[in-house]
Amino acid sequence: MGIYTIVNLFLIAIWWFTGGPRVIPWFIFILFGWGIGLASHLLSVYRGEGFIDKMAEREYEKLKKQED
């Protein structure tokens, strides 16, 4: 997330110093496109089968330790 912020701030700075408000804010297309990609990746990581299986295994291990 930090890289996303740094790169987009850099792109906004480029836009500002090469014309700023007089030019179409082209950085918005990159910002939204990359943001949609990050959001979909986040959802696939935390909503996928692998995440559910990993969390179930972690809970199973906790219960197993309590039993001993």
N, C-alpha and C positions, 0 to 999 in steps of 0.2 A: 504494500500500500504506500510505503514511503517513496519508492521509485516512481509510482504513478503520480504522486503529488509533485515531486521534483521535476520530472520530465514535463508535466503539463504547465507548471509555473514557468519553466524555461521556454516552452512554446508560446505562452501568453506574452512573455517578455519580448520574444522575437517579433510577434505580431505588433506589439506596442511600439517598438523602436523602428519598425519598417512601415509605419503608416498609421497605426493605432485606430482610432475611431473613424477615420476616413476610409478604411478598408473593411471589407466583409470579415467578420471574426471567424476565420477558417479553422482556428484551433478547436472550436466547439465540436466539429465533426469528429476530430480525433479523440477529444475528451469523452464524448458520449459513446463512441464506438468501443474504445478501450474499456470504459466503465461497464458497458453491457457485457463485454467479454469477462471482466473480473467478477461481475455479479453471477453470471452463469457458471463460472468455475467454482465460486463459493458454494452455490446451491448444489452442484454435482458432488462436491467433497462432503458436505454436511448432510445431504439428503440421500446419498447413494447407499447401496446395499453394503458396501465395504465398511462404511462408517458405522452402520447399525450393528454389523457383526463384530467390529472391534469394540464397540461400547458394551455389547452383551458379554463378550469374552472378559473384558475388564471387570464387569460386575460379578461374573462367575468367579473370577480369581479372588475378589474381595470376600465373597461369601465363603469360599473354600478356606481362606486364611482365618476367618472368624470361627469356623468349625473346629480347627486344630487347637 
